[in-house]
Amino acid sequence: MTNSDGLSHRLRESQQSVNDGKPRDALFVGSVEKAFRVLEAFRGHSSLSLSEVAITTGLGKSAAQRFCHTLVELGYLKRDPRSRQLKPALRLLELGFSYSISEPIISTAAPFLLRAREKSNKAVNLALPRGTDVVYVMRQTYEDSPYGNPPVGGRVPMFCTASGRAYLSALPREECDAILAQSPLHPFTPHTLTDLDQLNEALEIARKRGFASADQECIVGERTIGAPIYDRFGRVIASMNICVYGNDWTMAKVDKTYGDLLLRTAQQISEAVSNNPNFS
C-alpha cells in the first residue's frame, strides 16, 4: 500500500463484484475483462502472490496463473525471481502516459496549477471523478512535502477528501446523495467524518463558500481545501486541491491563507476549459 495517497483504498469488497452488476452485450469479451481484473488487483499494492491475485479477482488459481503468465510475457507484469511475487511492470506506465497526453483537462489545467503551487509553496493536485472516488491525474508537490513525489493515479474516496467533497458539492443534490449512499463510509483516521448528517453539513458549507475542506481525514497532519472545476455548460467535471502538512496549521488558517488562491485558480481553469474547443 502506498503512503503517498493517504490510503490505498483497502481492497474494495471483493473488488466490488466482478461485473459491477452491469448487463453485458454480445460484443463484450469476458477474457479481456478478466485480464484487466488481474491488473486492477494491484491497485494500492506493490506486489501480490499468485494466490492473492486469485483471491482478489475471484478467479480460480489455474485461471489466475494463465492470465498472470500472459501479462508477464506481454510486459505488463513482472515476476520476482526469488520471491515469485508479481509486480506491475513498466509497460503499464506507458499506457498511463498515453492517457495523460490525450486528456485535455490535464494540459489545460497545468499552467494554472503550477502557478498556484509557486504562489502557495504547497502541494496542488488535479482530480477527476471515478465512481465514488476521485483519481489524481496531476500532482504538483513542494519541497517540504513529507511524501516526496506522490505518484499520479492515486485513487481516494470522495466523501473524506477536499477534492472529492468539492466535486460532490457542485453536483445536483440527487446525484450527490446517490454517490454518498454508495460510498463505504469507513474511517481512515480518527478525524474522518463518517456520519451522513455531518457530511451533508460539510457539503452545505462547501456550497455556500465555493470550496470544501478536509481536516486530517485521510492522513493525520494533512489539511486540504478543494474547489470544483466546471465546463462551459456549468457542469462540474473535475476538482483541484491545495494540501498543507504540519501541526502548526489549523483548518481555519488554511482556509484563510489559501482559500482565495484556490477559488481563483479553479475559476481560471474553468474559464480555460470553456474556451477550449477540445471540450464538448
Buried (B, 14 or more C-beta within 10 A) or exposed (E): EBEBBBBBBEBBEEBBEBEEEEEEEEEEEEEEEBBEBBBEBBBBBEBBEBEBBBBBBBBEEEBBBBBBBBBBEEEBBBBEEEEEBBBBBEEBEEEEEEEBEEBBBBBBBBEBBEBBBEBBEBBBBBBBBEBBBBBBBBBBBBEEBEBEEBBBBBBBBBBBBBBBBBBBBBBEEEEBBEBBEEBEBEEBBEBBBBEBEEBBEBBEBBBEBBBBBBBBBBBEEBBBBBBBBBBEEEEBBBBBBBBBBEEEBEBEEBBEBBBEBBBBBBBBBBEBBEEBEEBE
